[in-house]
Amino acid sequence: MSDENKNIKEKFDALFAEWERVIQDPKIQFSSRPQDYIDNQPYHEIVKLGKDALPFIIEKLEQGVFFLNQAVVEIAGIKMEEIIGKEKRFPSEQEKSALLVNWWKSQKQ
């Protein structure tokens, strides 16, 4: 890993830890709205890291952190509807994560 990637990883890890603390708020924990989990400063700072942070975000998606789905969509400039396709109209957040991970892997080939 290059020094630049190590720097991005360190920033990502710090922001991710901060984001995890923020979303422990009971108001957020009791919410079923994904928007409530991403409407905060640490999440926005993760998105600002840009494309260099995508491998680290994808890693979190693979670990089940589906509230970062929107970060991938925002950073990559993709439309979730195009990733979902016509066969599945209303996928769960977990299904969206799997689709985004598959999309990411297909981009790396």
Secondary structure as UniProt FT lines:
FT   HELIX           3..22
FT   TURN            23..24
FT   HELIX           26..29
FT   HELIX           34..38
FT   HELIX           41..48
FT   HELIX           50..53
FT   HELIX           54..62
FT   TURN            63..64
FT   HELIX           66..68
FT   HELIX           69..76
FT   HELIX           80..84
FT   HELIX           93..107
//
